[in-house]
Amino acid sequence: MDREGMEDRVYRLHYNTSQHRNDHLSQVGGALGLAAAAYFLRNRSDAKPLHYVGGASAGAAAGILLHMLTRPQEAKSVNKMLHELVN
């Protein structure tokens, strides 16, 4: 991919509302997953940092899944960029 192609991709991602929604839900999910891990591991003396990272990762994945299950109808169509390449 050349510089122009990269700039075009960055521009499309920046103005893609579905991508913004996905990013937001994964960030919130990650924070909630971290909070849940901290809550459930609060009395564990053997809890390691990797346990908290796992909680945050599971939360981020749950946020992405929530995005996929609840996205608006207009966002369920084929990616516009792919549609332009194919047609």
N, C-alpha and C positions, 0 to 999 in steps of 0.2 A: 504494500500500500504506500503510495507516495504522499507527500505533504498535503497536497490538495484533497486527497481522499480522506486523510486523517482529520483535517479541518472540517470537512463536510460531515463526517461522523460525529465529531464533537459538537458541532452546531445542532445536528439532529437530536442528539441525546439531551442537550441543554434545554431544548424547547419541547421535549416529549413529556407530556403531563403524566402518562402512564408510568414512565421511568421514575419520575419524581415521587409518585405515589408508592411505587415499589421500594424505592430507597428509604422513604419515610417509615413505611411499615416495618422494613427489616431493621432499621435503627431502633425503633420503639420496641420491637420484639427482642432485639439483642439486649437492650437495657432491662426489659422485664425478665428475660432469662437469667441475666446476671443477678438481678435482685432476688429471683426465686432460688437460685443456687446459693446465694449468701444466706437467705432465710433457712433453707433446709440443712445447710452445712454449719450453721452458727454454733452448734454444740460439739462439733467434731474436731478433735485435736489433730486428726490425721488428714484434714482437708488440705489439698495442694492447690497452687494457682491454676493448674490445668483443669481442675474440677470447675472452677469459675468460668474459665474460657469455654469449657464444654456447655455450661448452662447458657452463656451468651450466644454460642453458636446454635444451639437448639432453638433459642428464642428468635434469632434472626431467620432461621429456616422456617419457623412457624409464621413469622411475619410475611415472608415471601409466599408461603402457602395461602395465607389469608388474602393476599393480593390476588393470587390466581383464582381463588374461589369467589371473590366478591368484586372483581373488576367490572366496570360499566360495560354495557353491551357494545358501544362503539369501539371499545378497546379490544374486543374479542376477534376482530377481523385480522387478516394477514398483515404482517408488518408492511407499512407503506413503502419502505425502501426496497424490500424484497419484491413487492408487487410491481414497482417501477422497473426492476431489473428483468423480471420475467416477461412483462408485456412490452 
